[in-house]
Amino acid sequence: MARRRRSSLAVTADQAHQALSFLMHEGKVAASEVRKALSHRERLIREIRERMAQLGVEGIEAGKTVRRRAVKAFRVAEKTSRPARKRAGREITAATRKLYRLQGKYMSALRPLSKEARAGIKAIRKKSGIDAAIKAAKKMTR
């Protein structure tokens, strides 16, 4: 089993609450990560209680009060924080990626041209397609 490192950071519960609220507000920590960490902590506490019950140690109520405080602090932090950033729903296809790449090449080829030349290139693009327009634009810049 991996050894746990000792933390040299000593903070009070109030300081930890403020730090967590700040990190969630800044978007550094998502509410789901905090929720996951709390559920993992609860699972560890439950396992410890079961082991202690096997040894005959009973009457531990301190864990319940700690849990209540943690849940309350989490709810307050969740209310004050902004929602976590949403990630893209799905990856883009190879065809779409190719179109994006061609559009970038087209735009970079048009950039150094005059307005009149750009109009000519746009007409070529309409008539012959983006590949022909890129070739024509690169010829004009030489």
KAPEMO-V719840 format. One line per field, one symbol per residue. ss: DSSP state (H for helix, E for strand, L for the rest). psi: psi as a letter, one per 20 degrees, with the letter a starting at -180 (. if undefined). burial: # if it has 16 or more other C-alpha atoms within 10 Angstrom, else .. A space follows every 10 residues. Layout:
BEGIN
ss=???
psi=???
burial=???
END
This chain:
BEGIN
ss=LLLLLLLLLL LLHHHHHHHH HHHHHHLLLL HHHHHHHHHH HHHHHHHHHH HHHHHLLLLL LHHHHHHHHH HHHHHHHHHH LLLLLLLLLL LLLHHHHHHH HHHHHHHHHH HLLLHHHHHH HHHHHHHHLH HHHHHHHHHH HL
psi=qqqpqppioo qrhggggggg gghhhijhpq hhggggghhg gggggggggg ghhhijprko ihhghggggg gghggghhhi qrqqpqrqgr qqrhgggggg ghhgggghhh giqrhghggg hhhggggirh ghggggghgh i.
burial=.......... ......#..# #####...## #..#...#.. ........#. .......... .......... ..##..##.. #......... .......... .....#..## ..#....#.. ##.##....# .###.###.. ..
END
